Amino acid sequence: MDTDSNDSSKGAPKALSSTDRRPSIVLNDDLTDISGAEPTAGGNATGSGRTRVALKPGHSLMDWLKLCAKSPDLSGTGGQVTPVSVDELQKHNTVDDCWISIRGKVYNVTQYLDFHPGGVDEMMRGAGSDGTDLFNEIHKYVNFESMLKKCFVGPLIIE
């Protein structure tokens, strides 16, 4: 770290200017942001392109896993696997009724929206459509099939 040669205390770190500083994100124990900082459009400091938002209390990954463990069906299909046409998928494109297809599988992610670390707006980018490219662009390594297992509606049928 640079030191200021005019500083009377040897070895003291040089103060960062406002242009050198990056917004701080402070996470509490359940990984929700408590800093109050607004997410930046450019993603995070690592350059991964991922933007995280402050999650509502009770909406951490662990809370999602607990909800999935106690809920037999988050898909809204009564546990029945139902093939979904592109036309049907497109009808489910609101925050109150949100389906997305990833790698040929359709999920009702309505319940998951508030749990997504990128926020509801990021999830809505793929609402009612095939979100595979968006998903792969940001986090293709994520095991979505396990995380969204209880939200599975059925395979996407392309006519």
N, C-alpha and C positions, 0 to 999 in steps of 0.2 A: 504494500500500500504506500502511496506517496506521502511524504511528510512535507510540511511547509517550513522552508528554511528560515522564515522570519518568526516562526513560533518560538517562544521562549522555552517551551518544554520539548526537549529532544525526543524524537521518535513518536510524537503525538500524531495520530492520523489526520490527514488533511480533510477538511470538511467537504462533503460532496455538494456540488451545486444542484439546483432543482432540476437541471437537465440531465444530471448523472443518476438521479434517483429513479428507481422503479417503484410502482405502487406495491405496498406490502399487503400480503394476504395473511391473515392470522386465523388459524383453524383451531376450533375447540376439539375436545376429545372425540366427538363423533364426526370429525372432518368437515364441519360446516364452518363457513367463513364468518368470523365475528369482528372483522376489521372495519366493516362499513365501507370499504373501498369498492368503487364500481368496477366491474370487469372491463378489461380493455378489448377493443375489437380485434387487435392483432394476436390474440392468444396469450400464452404465458411466457415467462422469461426464458424458458428452455427452447422456444421456437417451435414447439410441437404443433401449434395451430389450435390447441385446445383452449377453450375459455371455460372457466369454472365460475359458477355463481353461488351466492349464499343460499343454502337450502333452508327451508322453513324448519323450525324445531320439530323433531320427530320424523324427519325425512332423510336420514342418513342411509348409507348402504345397509348397515345392520338393521335399521328399521324396515327397509324393504324386504330383507331376507326373513325377518320375523313375520311380516304381513303375508308373505308367500307361504311360510310354514303353516300358518293358521287358516289360510283361505284356500278352500279346495278348487276354486275356479275364479280367475280374474279375467277370463276371456269373454265372458258374457254368453257363452254357448252351452252352458250347463255341462261342460266337460266333453262335449261332442266335437270331434274334429270335423270341420266343415270346409270343403274346398271353396276358394274365394276367387271370383272373376275379377278382372281389372276394373270393370264397371262398378262392381260392388265395393271394392277397395276404395275407389274414388269418392264414394258417398260418406266415408268415415274420415272427415278432414277437419274436425273442430276440437277444441280443448275438452268438450263434453262428450265427444265420441271420436276417438283417435286411433286409427289402425295404421300400421306401417308394415311393409314387406321388406324383409332382409334375407337375401340369398334364397329367394323362392318360398319363404315361409311368412305367413301373415300373423301379426300379433296385435291384439287390442291393448295398446299402451296407455289408454286413458288413465288408469290408476297409477301408472309409473311416471307420468309427466313431472310431477312435483318432486320426484326422487332423482331425476336425471341431473348429474353434476353440471352439465352444460346449460341447464335451464329449460323451461317450457318452450321458449322461442326457438331454441336450437332443435328440439324434438319436432316442433311444428313444421320445420323445413321439409320433413319427409312425410308429413301427415297425408294419408289417403293415396300414397304412391309407393313405388319401389324405392326405398331409401338405401339400397345396398351401396351405391357409389358414395353417398354421404357418409355412411357408416364406415366404410373401408378407408376413406380419406382421413378420418380422425382417429379411429381406434379399431382397426381390423383384428387386433389381437384379443379383444374382449370376448369372453365366452357368453354371448348374448343368449344362446339357446338355454343355458342353465339359468341365467338371470330372469329370463322372460318365459320360462317353461309354463307357468300357470296362466300366462296371457296368450298362449298359442291358440289361434282360431283354426288354421288349416293351411294347406298348400295353396300357393298362388297359381291359378289356372290361366294360362295365356292362350287365348283363342287364335 
